[in-house]
Amino acid sequence: MLKRTALIALIALGLVPVQASASDVSATHAYIQANYALNRAQVSLIHPGEAKIQAYNHRIATECPRAGAGAPQTDAAYPMSYEVAAALWSLAYGAAAAPIRKFVNAVKPLRWSNARLTRIAHGYATSLHELSTLPLPDLCGDVRAWAASRFQAIPASTTALDRRLEAIEGETIPRKLLAPFERGGDAGVVARTRSLEVKLAEEEFVVGQTDWDQLQETLALR
């Protein structure tokens, strides 16, 4: 009895492998395929998404150039800088709304015997949906309102948007959790997906940072 109890405890901790059920294998395969298709689509949309961002920056430069001139270079400016980032995420993820919607529709029905896997997968799908439907903020209006208050009062719309973004949490299922249920060519697809994820991350870090800097300069927030 004690040995059995100890074994159950080890299984619960993930220290003893559990035989994969057909449903776990099926859900894992479907998730891997959907995640690969999503990342491949997102990579193909890098340049169209960047074109939208550049067009948006041009629009801001026309409608409200240097609207934040005189803004403090302190932490007090953080909410407005965060709203600039939100505008960029709205455009970037909005450009990928169709493949994200396809991913969400494929992942939401999936279930694993391990509730943690199901929770992570569904949470990731939900976070992507939230980002892809994020409304484009009224940057000109919000920065002007902030400036009109002599940079003392952050607009309520900015605060609400910041809170909405901070509530979005999600991550793709870690490889180590999927690996026990991979079969056939799944591992190869995961490897190809990883290379796409790295490309997207590099793009977001390098180009995304540049876009953020440019838009803040257009608004004179830096």
Helices and strands as residue ranges (DSSP letters): H 2-12, H 22-44, H 46-63, G 75-77, H 78-95, H 97-107, H 115-132, H 139-148, H 156-166, H 175-178, G 179-181, H 186-218
